[in-house]
Amino acid sequence: MLPEGMIPRSCRGIWFLKPIRIIATFPALGNICSGFSLSDRFCSAAPLRDLRSLALLSILHSMPSSSPSDSTPPLSVHLPVLMREVLRAINPQPGQIIVDGTAGGGGHSREILKRIGETGTLIGLDRDPMMLKLAAQKVQGENVHLVQASYALLPQVLEDLGIAQVDGILLDLGLSSDQLADRRRGFGFAAEGPLDLRFDTTAGEPAWQLLERLNEEELATIFMEFGEERFATQIAARIVETRKRKPILTAQDLTTVVTAEVSSKRSARSDRQPATRVFQALRIAANEELGQLEVFLKSHLQDFLKTGGRGAIISFHSLEDRLVKNAFRDKHRFRLLTPKPVIPAAVEQRANPRSRSAKLRAVERL
């Protein structure tokens, strides 16, 4: 157990005024990517391998709106997708315990908290300390627990809180607008900072190091498997050739390399940025995203939902959605609430173009 007030390395950078309270530490989760074919090859330095000493932080109601030593963090600009549909799927009720496994800017959490009331409990998880800081501006109270941890570590989080099972779990697997606007980590194509792409920059290997370390075949496999990029081989070859002359260190660097290779090969009718799938693939690899989702779907959703409890997951690309769809088909564990994925209505897509690829699937635990 860490002494009260000690900030572990993996949790530095979170904004506090009062001393933080460490809830607990927990042993290594093990290989979070186990069972996923590419994990051992490309995720050897991935974030969740470094969680042996990670402490769960309770970023709670005591957080003030300003600090003498730190400016007030900006408000979240992210628009939560499928809000009405999520609330209908989870159906939060007064007194229930609900987990928002990807708290993000706190948009979904705030509406859930309104419905569970003071007698309920909201647990918000996120690997990104910046997002937890933003979420804390929207959700607060004695019954709110915001924790820097992956949803794949839900068992440890609940154990530290003394909770056996919950009434509902939500995952929104999309990248937030706040992260895209953060020019320090390279999520946006024009970002000038290091091409990092990690949600927690204190753990794992940044994307620019992957581009330096992996050989041409390994890079091509990442782009094909994690990005479904049809020009993966050509892009990987161009990256390897380019890095001999100049390292690829920023989002701008990578965007320039990929665009130069594939612009003439793509359909002129496509409005997608040529580097979109490459960025997606590197982000998935840097954060072990699919490995985490597999762990969650294989055990956590069933083990920690009460009978009759509901789980809802919003995915944004086919790799995630395929895993969710296949897991939710298990008729021995779940009752499917969404025979077809729920997508945003036309009015939401017009108001928030980034919602266009969102798909919501939901189940009830048997």
N, C-alpha and C positions, 0 to 999 in steps of 0.2 A: 504494500500500500504506500502510495506517495504521501508525504506530509502535506497538510492543508496549505494551499497557497503556492505550491510548486508547480511551475508550468513545464510540462514535458516538451521536448523538442518538436514533436509532431504536431503540437497545438499552438506553437508560437504565432504571433501576428494577429490573434483575436483581440478585439478591443474590449477592455474592461476598465472600470473605475474602481470598484471594490475588489478585494482579493478574490480570486476564483476559488470555487470549492471543487476539489477532485472527488468524484463519486467513487471510482475504483480503478484498478488496473486489471488486466486479464492476460492470460497466456496466449501464445501464438495460435492463430486460427488454422495455420497450416497452409497448404497450397490452395489458395482460393480459386485458382484456375483448374483444379484437378478435374479431369473429364473433358476438358476442352482441348481439342487437338493441337492448337498452336501455342498453348500457354507456356509449356516448358521451353519452347524454342525462342520465344520472343519476350517473355515476361519475367526473365530471371531477376530483374531488378525492380519489379513492379511494386506499386505502393503497398498493397496489402501484405507483402512479404515483410515489410518493415514495421508491422503493428505489434511486435512482441512487447513493446513497452508503452504502447499507446494508452493514455488515460482518457476516460470518458469525462467530458466537461459538461457541467450543468450551467448553461448560459441562460439564466432565468430572468424572472420578473424584476430582479434587483438592478438590471442594467439601466443606467440613466440615459437621458437623451443627449447629454454632452459631457465632455471631460475637460478638465483644466489643461491636460497635456496632449489632448488629441482632438482634432476637429470632429464635428458631428458627421457621421457617415452619410453619404447621399441616400436618398430614398430609392427603392428598387424601381426600375423602369420596366420590369418584366410583366407581361400580361399572362396570367395563368390560363391555360387552355381548357376547354370543355368543362367549365365550372359547374354549370347546372347538371350536366350529365354525370360528373364525378359525385356530386352531392346526392343525386338520385341513386347512383350505384352503391355508394358506401352507406347511405341512409343513416347518418349520425344522429343519435338520440341523447337526451339529457342523461348524464351520469355514465356514459360509455367511455371506454379507453380506446383512443384512436392513434395510430402511428402514421405520420407522414414521413415516409422513408427517404424522401428527397425534398426537404423543406424549401429549398430554393429561396426566393424572395418572400415567402410566407403567404402568398396569395391564397392557395388552397387551405393552408392551415388556419388562416384567420376566419374563413367561413365555416370550417369544421368546428372551431372553438366556439363560435356563436351558437352552434346547435347543441353541443354537448354541455355547455354551460359551466357554472362554477363547480358542479358536482362531478363533472367528467374530468378526464385526464388527456392531455395532448402531448405526444412525444414526437418531436421533430428531429430528424437526422439529416446530416449533410456532411460530406467530406470536405467541402470548401468553406473555410472559416469566413471568407468574405460574404458568402451567402447567408451564413448563420447570423452574422452581424446585421444584415438587412432584414432577415426574418424576425429578429428580436425587436425591431421597431413596430412590427405588426401584431405579434402575439406575445402576450405577457400575462403573468398571473401565478399564483401559488400552484396552480394545477398544470403549468406548462414546463416541459423539460426539453430544451434544445441541446442536442448533443453532437459534437463533432465525431462522426463515425459513419462508416458505410452501412447501408441496410443489410449487407451480408453479415454484419456483426450484431444483428438484432438479438440473438440469444444472450450475449454478454450485456447488452444495454438493459434488457428487461430484467436480467438477474440482479444487476446493480440497483435497479429501481424497486426490486422486490415484487415484480409483476410476473405472473405465470403465463397468462394469455390475454389477448386483447379482442376488442369487438370489430375492429376494422383496420386495414392497412392499405395505404395508397403509395404508389410509386409513379412519379412523372419522370421519365427517362430522358427528357429533352434537355438540350443545352439552353441555359437561360439567356435572355437579352443582356442581363447585367454582366455575365461572363464574356459574351461577345464584345461588349463595350470596354472590357478591361484590356487595355493595350499592352499590359505588362506580361501577359502570358501567351499571347499569340493565337487566341481563339478566332479572332477576326482576320480576314485575308490580308488586310493592309496594316496589321499591327506592327509596330516598329520594335517592340521589345523582343526578348528571346522567345524562340518557338518552343514553349514549354508544354502546353496542353494538358498539364496535370491539374486536377481539382485541388489536391493538397500538395503544395510545392515543397513540402519538407520530406516527402516520402517517394521513393521510386526513382525512375529515370526519365528525364525530360525528352520530348520528342526530338530535339536537335541532336541529342546524343544517340538516339536510335538511328537517325539518318547517318551519323558518322560511323557507328559501330557495325551495323548489319551489312551483309554483302548483298549483291544485286538480286540473287535468288530469294533471299529472306525478305527483302523489301518488296519484291514483286508479289510474294505470297501474302504478305500483310495487306497490300493494296487490293489484291483479288478477294481474299477471304473476309476482311473486315470492311472493305469499301465497295466491293463488287465493281471494281474499276476495270473496264474492258481493255484499257491501254496500260495495265499495270506493268507489263514487261518493259514496254518502251519508256515509261516514266522512271522505273527503277534504273534502267540503263543510263538515262539522262542524268539522274541524281548522282550516280557513281562517277560518271564522267565529269560532272560539274564540281564535285567536292575535291577532285584532284587539284583543281586550280584555286578553288575558293570554298571555304566551309559554308554550309547552308545553316544559318543561325537564327533567322527571323522568319516570321510569317510572310513578309514581303519577298524574302529570298526564295522560299519554297513556291509561292504563288507564281513568281516569275519563271522558275524552272519548269513547272508543270504546264503553265500556259504556253510557253514556247514549244513544248513537245506535242501538245494535243489540240491546240486551237484549230489547226487546219484539218484535223481528223474528225472533229465533232460536227454535228448537224448545225447548219446556220440558224435553224429555228429554235435551238436550245437556248433558254435564258439562264441556265445554271452556270455558275462560275466554274471554269474548267477544273479547279483544284478542290472542289467540294468533297468528292469522294476520298481523295488522298488525305485531306485534313481529318475527315471522319475516321478513316482507318488508323491513322497515327494516334488520334485521341483515344480510340478504343484500346489500342495496344498499350499506350502509356498508363491508362487507368484500369486495365484489366476488366473492362465493363461487362463483357459477355460472361466471363468467368464468375463474376459476382452475381449476375442475374441467374445463372444456372444454379449456384448454391442456394440462393433464395427460393427459387421455384421448386427445387428438389425436396427441400425440407422445411424451411422457415414458415412458408405460407400455411402449410397444414399444421405444423407443430405448435404455432403460437397464435393461431386464430381460434377463438372459441367455436364450438358447434353453433352454426347459424351466423357466425361472423362473416364479414365480407371483405374481399380483396379486390382492388382495382389497379390496373397498370396501364399507363399511357406510354406507347412506344412511338418512335418517329422514323424508324427504318425497318426494312424487311428482316434483318438479322435478329433484332430484338423481338419483333412481332411474331416471328416463327417460333422462337423459344416459348413465348407466352402462350401462343395458341396451342401448341403441343402439350404444354403442362396443364392447361385448363381443360383439356379433353378427358382427363382422368375422372371417369364417372364414379369411381370408388371413393374419391376424395372430395370432389366438388360438384355443385350444381351450377351449370353455366347460366349466367344472367344475361349474357350478350351473345346470342347465336351468331351474329355478325358483328364485326368491330364497329363501334360508334365513332363517327367522324364529325368534325365541326360543321355546324350549319353554314350556309353560304354567307350569311351576314357576319359570322365570326371570322370566316376566312378573309372577307374583305377588310374587316377592321384590324385583323392580325394575320398578315400573310404567312408568318412563320408557323401558324397553326395548321396549315394545309395538309401536312403529312402526318398529323397526329391520329392515332388509333387507340381507342379505349376498349379494353376487355375487362370483364368483371365476373367474379364467381362468389358463391356462398359455400362455406365449408360444411360438409356433411358430418 
